[in-house]
Amino acid sequence: MLFDFPSFTRTSHNQIVKIVFTTIISAIALTLPIRYLYAQTPTSGGAITIRSDLQEANSETGVITARGNVQINYPARQIQATAAQAQYYSRDRRLVLTGNVYVIQEGNSMRAETMTYLIDERKFIATPKSDRQVESTYLVTEPTPTSSE
């Protein structure tokens, strides 16, 4: 079962209509007064924001797929990324980025054709195109001299 993310529309009575598609054929509309419309507040770990040209979510598999000009922001881990496509496997807590992937975290960066981020392990696995390499740039700080030197 595929569904799109909610869309919001303003009505003539200063209300916002939230439309949630549960299947390709049917939709449920919920009218909310503006004063009751709040952003989601994460309970732990923070939110991952994914922006793209197209997004699909499969409620049976728990996989969210974003395609085209994908931009990812994960402030809790100080991660920003871009790619052609991203798939978030909610049950495995795994994010797979493909197509000219660029990730930056705390000033360190990595480029690859495919990159998998294992959320619970806080681990990136990068794979290049065939006959290419993965590129990483790490900030190296010099130790501060002590007064005895």
Secondary structure, DSSP 8 states (H G I E B T S, - for coil): -EE---EEEE-TTSEEEEEEESSSS-EEEEEEEGGG------SSS---EEE-SEEEEETTTTEEEEEEEEEEEEGGGTEEEEEEEEEEETTTTEEEEEEEEEEEETTEEEEEEEEEEETTTTEEEEE--TT---EEE---------TT-
